[in-house]
Amino acid sequence: MDKAILFVDDEALILMSMKSQVKRHLGDGYRYETALDAGEAWQIIEELIHEDVRILIIISDWLMPNVKGDEFLRQVHSKYPDIQKVIVTGHADDSSIEALKKEINLRSYLKKPWDERELVSTITTALQS
């Protein structure tokens, strides 16, 4: 598989839940990768790039230890602006989300707890653009 979707969250249960929900709807046409923090996500990104796997979208939690999701997505955007970016949060205010949208072309944001249909719809729409 030469296309990947990356989920980043510091809670393993959330990662597995998002991954399984998306995979159930999108099937086996993508690689589904998970990372527990920004450092692990960067390792996966570099491995995928090295393997010529195109990362289509990154879905990241906002509130994580060390590097928060908004900062991680800013870093991703500066190096790989073509990767679609979605943030999942239960903590960010609307003005912070709007600022991030303008700054890094944030595709969308989902509030925790997310709705499976909304998650799948957001990703499907991002993949079609």
N, C-alpha and C positions, 0 to 999 in steps of 0.2 A: 504494500500500500504506500502510495506516495503523497497522501494527504492526511493531516493530523488535526485533532482538536485537543487542546490542553486545558485541563481544569486545575486551578490552584486554590487551595484552602487549607488552613491549619487543622481542620478537623477531618480525620480519615472517613468517618461515617458520611459526612456531607459529600466528600469527593466520590465515594462509591455510589451514593444515591444519585448524584447528578450524572455520573458516567453511565450508570445502568439505565436511567430514564432516557437519556439521549440515544444511547446505543439501541435500545428497544425500538425507537422510532426511526432512526436513520440506518440501522443495519450495520453490516460489516464492510462498508465501502470506505471507512476511515480508520485511522489509528486513533485510539482514545488514550491519552496520557494523563497522568495525575501527578501533582507535586504538592508537598505539605508546606512549602514556603517558597519565597522568591529565589533563594539560592538553589534549591533543587530544581525549580522551574528553569533557571538559566542553564543548568547542566543538561536538562532534557532538550531545551531549545537548541543548544549547540550540537548535541548528538544528532538531533533530527536534521538540522541544516547540513551537518557533515554527511549524513546518509542521503542527502538530496530529497528529503521529505519536506513538503510544503506545509507549513503551519497556517491553517486557514483562520483559526479563531482561538483566542485565549479568554476563558471565563475565570475571573479572579475574584476572590473575596476581598473586601475592603480592609477589614480589621484583622491584621495578622501580626505576629511578633517580628521584630527586627525591621523588615521593610514592609510597609503597608501596601495594600493592593494598588492604590492610586499612584504611588511613587513607582512601584514595579511596572505598571502599565505605561507610565511616562518614559521609563527607561526602554521598554520594549518599543514604544513608538519612535523614539529617537534613533534606534538602530534598525527596526523593521517596521516602517510606517504602513506597509501593506497588510499586515496582520490585523484582522478584525479584533476589536476589544470589547468585552462586556464585563461589567463589575456587578457583584452580588453583595448586598449590604443590608444590615439592619441598623446601621449607625450613622450613615452620612446624611447631611442635610441637603435639601434641594439646591441651594446655591453652590455647594461644593460639587455636586453632580453636574450642574449646568456648566460650571467653570471647567471641569474635566472634559465634558463633551466638546467644548470649544477648543481646548488646548490640544487634545490628542485624537480628535475625531472619534470619541467613544461611541460605539455602535448603539449601546443600550445599557440599562441597568435594571437589575431585578432586586426586589426587596425580599429579605428573608422573613418568614419562610416563603419560598417561591412556589409558584404553581407549575406543575409539570407541563401543562399545555403551553404556558407562557414561556417556559425555558426552551422547549422544543421549537416553538414558533420563532422566538428570538434568534436561535441558532440557525434554523432553516432559512430565515430571511437574510441573515448575514452571509450565509453560504451562497445564496443566489445573487449577491451583488458583486 
